Amino acid sequence: MYISGWGNFPRIHSKVYRHWSINQVQSAISNSSEIIPTGLLRSYGDSALNSATLSALSLNKILNFDQSNKTITCESGVSFMELINFLSRYNLTLPVTPGTKFITIGGAIASDIHGKNHHRSGSFGSWVQSIRIISADGTIHNCSHTEEIDLFRATIGGMGLTGMILDATIRLVPLKSTSIEQITFRANDLKNLFDLFEQNKDAEYSVSWLDTNSTSDKFGRGVLFVGKEINENQELILSEPKLNIPFYFPNKTLNKLSVSLLNNLYYRVNNSGRKQVAFDEFFYPLDVLNNWNRGYGKNGFIQYQFVVPKEFSYQTITKVLKTMHQFGISSFLTVLKLMGKSNDFLLSFPMEGYTLAMDIPLSNATLELAKKIDEIIIDNGGRLYLTKDARMSEEMFWKTYTKIEDFIEIKSKYDPNNKFQSLQSKRLGVGV
Ligand SMILES: Cc1cc2nc3c(=O)[nH]c(=O)nc-3n(C[C@H](O)[C@H](O)[C@H](O)COP(=O)(O)OP(=O)(O)OC[C@H]3O[C@@H](n4cnc5c(N)ncnc54)[C@H](O)[C@@H]3O)c2cc1C
C-alpha cells in the first residue's frame, strides 16, 4: 500500500506487515531483507518509511499497571490517547506528551519525543524504565539502565534502527488536573518574545507561536502560552477530532498572502490574559481537525525543526527569519519552545536552548531555502529533529549529531546485516 509520514512527502509503496503475535513479528523480520517498524505515522518525513514496514498497531495491550509504584507496561502500538484516558481513572498520567495524542508508545520512544515541559521534565526517554525489543535475528532483549545498557541508549531516540520495540515500562506522574490555567502573553517582536520566555522559564509548561512574516518593528512577533496545572480533578476523556478535512486543498491555497492574513488574525485574536482551558485544548490544539495535513495540498509540506544552544538562539532565529524573507517564503504554523538539558541517548534531539518548528508547503524554492537555513544551524551549533526530517544531507547529520559512531557500533552488534533501515537512514548514511 501507499504510505507517507504526516508531511505527505515522500509518499511510497510499501509492503506493510501487521502482526498480533511475537512469532509473526519474528518471521516478518526474517523474511525481509530490510524493514522499519512503524506506529501511527505521525513523524513528518521518511524515518518510518521503507519498501517493507512492520506496523506495531496490533501490539495494543496494556500488560501491567502498578498504581502504587506509578508504572505501566504496555505494548508499543498503544496510543497516547488510549493510555492517557486509561490512566486518568487512577489520577495518573504520562510525564511528557507532544503536540498530538495520536502517536504510539513505540514512536514516542524511538523519537525520544519532547513536550511543552522539556525545560523541567526532559524528554520521554528519561521516563522509560525498560524496553523489550526484537533485534534482527529474532532475539528478544530486555534492556534498561542496568541491562543491555548499550541497546537501551541506542534504542531511545534510535528511530527504529535497532529493532522493533515490543513493549516498555514507563514511569508515571500524578494527574493534578484535567484543565490548565493558561496565561497568554502577546510579544510585539522577537526580543520581547525571548524576554517573556526567560521571565517564565520556571513555568510548568510553555510554548509560543511566532509570525515568520512580520517585518520592521514587528519582526518576530509572537504569542507565548504558559500553562499551570490547577488542583481540581474530574474525569479526563480525550476526544477524537471534531472536524475533518475530507480532501487535499489545491496546492496554491497556502500562499504568502493567505499565510500572512491567517497569521495576522491569529496574533489579533490571542489577547494577553488568563483563562482556564481543557487539557485537550492546551496540549493538542491541532487534534481537533482530522487530516489537517491535507490543507497543504497533495505536494505535501516539510516541517523544518531545529534546536540551537541558548547563547545563540536569538541570533540564529533572527538570521533564519531574515533568510526566509529574502526567499519570500513563510511558515504557516511556527512553534518556538524552550528546551532543558540534553540526555545521553545517542541520537536524541533535544539540547539546552530553543527549538523552532516551521511548517512550509513543499516546492523547489522551499528545498533551496532549507539548505540555506541548514548552514545557519550548523554554524550555530544546532541540529535538526530526525522525526520531522525528510531532506537533511548526510554531511549535516554527521556534523551535528556527535554520537553517530557509537550508535553505529551498537547497531552493528545487534543488526550486523543492517536489516533495520528506513529511507532516512539510507539518506543519512547510517549503515553498518
Ligand atoms: C501534530 C503533531 C504534533 C507533534 N508534536 C510534537 C512535539 O511537540 N514534540 C515531539 O517530540 N514530537 C512531536 N510530533 C512528532 C511525533 O511525536 C513523533 O514523530 C512520533 O515519533 C510519532 O509517533 P508514531 O507512533 O506516529 O510513530 P511513526 O511516525 O510511525 O514512527 C516514528 C519513528 O519511530 C519508529 N518506531 C515506531 N514504532 C516503533 C516500534 N514499535 N519499535 C521501534 N521503532 C518504532 C519508526 O521507525 C520511526 O523512526 C508531532 C507530530 C504531529 C503530527
The ligand as an SDF file (V2000), in Angstrom:
LIG
                    3D

 53 58  0  0  0  0  0  0  0  0999 V2000
    0.5600   17.4920   15.0620 C   0  0  0  0  0  0  0  0  0  0  0  0
    1.8480   16.8970   15.5420 C   0  0  0  0  0  0  0  0  0  0  0  0
    2.4710   17.4530   16.6440 C   0  0  0  0  0  0  0  0  0  0  0  0
    3.6820   16.9290   17.1050 C   0  0  0  0  0  0  0  0  0  0  0  0
    4.2650   17.4950   18.1930 N   0  0  0  0  0  0  0  0  0  0  0  0
    5.4340   17.0070   18.6540 C   0  0  0  0  0  0  0  0  0  0  0  0
    6.0470   17.5630   19.8130 C   0  0  0  0  0  0  0  0  0  0  0  0
    5.5380   18.5220   20.4180 O   0  0  0  0  0  0  0  0  0  0  0  0
    7.2010   17.0020   20.2650 N   0  0  0  0  0  0  0  0  0  0  0  0
    7.7660   15.9210   19.6300 C   0  0  0  0  0  0  0  0  0  0  0  0
    8.8130   15.4650   20.1110 O   0  0  0  0  0  0  0  0  0  0  0  0
    7.2040   15.3730   18.5420 N   0  0  0  0  0  0  0  0  0  0  0  0
    6.0610   15.8920   18.0430 C   0  0  0  0  0  0  0  0  0  0  0  0
    5.4760   15.3240   16.9430 N   0  0  0  0  0  0  0  0  0  0  0  0
    6.1470   14.1790   16.2960 C   0  0  0  0  0  0  0  0  0  0  0  0
    5.7010   12.8270   16.8790 C   0  0  0  0  0  0  0  0  0  0  0  0
    5.5640   12.9010   18.2720 O   0  0  0  0  0  0  0  0  0  0  0  0
    6.7770   11.7800   16.5570 C   0  0  0  0  0  0  0  0  0  0  0  0
    7.0440   11.7590   15.1900 O   0  0  0  0  0  0  0  0  0  0  0  0
    6.3910   10.3590   16.9940 C   0  0  0  0  0  0  0  0  0  0  0  0
    7.5050    9.5300   16.8650 O   0  0  0  0  0  0  0  0  0  0  0  0
    5.2450    9.7940   16.1710 C   0  0  0  0  0  0  0  0  0  0  0  0
    4.8660    8.5410   16.6910 O   0  0  0  0  0  0  0  0  0  0  0  0
    4.2020    7.4580   15.7560 P   0  0  0  0  0  0  0  0  0  0  0  0
    3.5930    6.4040   16.5960 O   0  0  0  0  0  0  0  0  0  0  0  0
    3.2900    8.1100   14.7900 O   0  0  0  0  0  0  0  0  0  0  0  0
    5.4900    6.8670   15.0230 O   0  0  0  0  0  0  0  0  0  0  0  0
    5.8600    6.7680   13.4660 P   0  0  0  0  0  0  0  0  0  0  0  0
    5.7370    8.1050   12.8580 O   0  0  0  0  0  0  0  0  0  0  0  0
    5.1100    5.6790   12.8400 O   0  0  0  0  0  0  0  0  0  0  0  0
    7.4070    6.3960   13.5900 O   0  0  0  0  0  0  0  0  0  0  0  0
    8.3370    7.3460   14.0550 C   0  0  0  0  0  0  0  0  0  0  0  0
    9.6860    6.6650   14.3150 C   0  0  0  0  0  0  0  0  0  0  0  0
    9.5310    5.7100   15.3460 O   0  0  0  0  0  0  0  0  0  0  0  0
    9.9230    4.4010   14.9070 C   0  0  0  0  0  0  0  0  0  0  0  0
    9.0240    3.4360   15.5310 N   0  0  0  0  0  0  0  0  0  0  0  0
    7.6780    3.4920   15.5690 C   0  0  0  0  0  0  0  0  0  0  0  0
    7.1970    2.4250   16.2530 N   0  0  0  0  0  0  0  0  0  0  0  0
    8.2700    1.6990   16.6440 C   0  0  0  0  0  0  0  0  0  0  0  0
    8.4310    0.4660   17.3690 C   0  0  0  0  0  0  0  0  0  0  0  0
    7.3910   -0.2440   17.8440 N   0  0  0  0  0  0  0  0  0  0  0  0
    9.6840   -0.0080   17.5580 N   0  0  0  0  0  0  0  0  0  0  0  0
   10.7730    0.6740   17.1070 C   0  0  0  0  0  0  0  0  0  0  0  0
   10.6650    1.8320   16.4210 N   0  0  0  0  0  0  0  0  0  0  0  0
    9.4320    2.3340   16.1950 C   0  0  0  0  0  0  0  0  0  0  0  0
    9.8080    4.4580   13.3930 C   0  0  0  0  0  0  0  0  0  0  0  0
   10.6710    3.5380   12.7650 O   0  0  0  0  0  0  0  0  0  0  0  0
   10.1900    5.8980   13.0930 C   0  0  0  0  0  0  0  0  0  0  0  0
   11.5860    6.0150   13.0350 O   0  0  0  0  0  0  0  0  0  0  0  0
    4.2690   15.8040   16.4450 C   0  0  0  0  0  0  0  0  0  0  0  0
    3.6330   15.2510   15.3380 C   0  0  0  0  0  0  0  0  0  0  0  0
    2.4420   15.7920   14.8730 C   0  0  0  0  0  0  0  0  0  0  0  0
    1.7680   15.1800   13.6730 C   0  0  0  0  0  0  0  0  0  0  0  0
  1  2  1  0
  2  3  1  0
  2 52  2  0
  3  4  2  0
  4  5  1  0
  4 50  1  0
  5  6  2  0
  6  7  1  0
  6 13  1  0
  7  8  2  0
  7  9  1  0
  9 10  1  0
 10 11  2  0
 10 12  1  0
 12 13  2  0
 13 14  1  0
 14 15  1  0
 14 50  1  0
 15 16  1  0
 16 17  1  0
 16 18  1  0
 18 19  1  0
 18 20  1  0
 20 21  1  0
 20 22  1  0
 22 23  1  0
 23 24  1  0
 24 25  2  0
 24 26  1  0
 24 27  1  0
 27 28  1  0
 28 29  2  0
 28 30  1  0
 28 31  1  0
 31 32  1  0
 32 33  1  0
 33 34  1  0
 33 48  1  0
 34 35  1  0
 35 36  1  0
 35 46  1  0
 36 37  1  0
 36 45  1  0
 37 38  2  0
 38 39  1  0
 39 40  1  0
 39 45  2  0
 40 41  1  0
 40 42  2  0
 42 43  1  0
 43 44  2  0
 44 45  1  0
 46 47  1  0
 46 48  1  0
 48 49  1  0
 50 51  2  0
 51 52  1  0
 52 53  1  0
M  END
$$$$
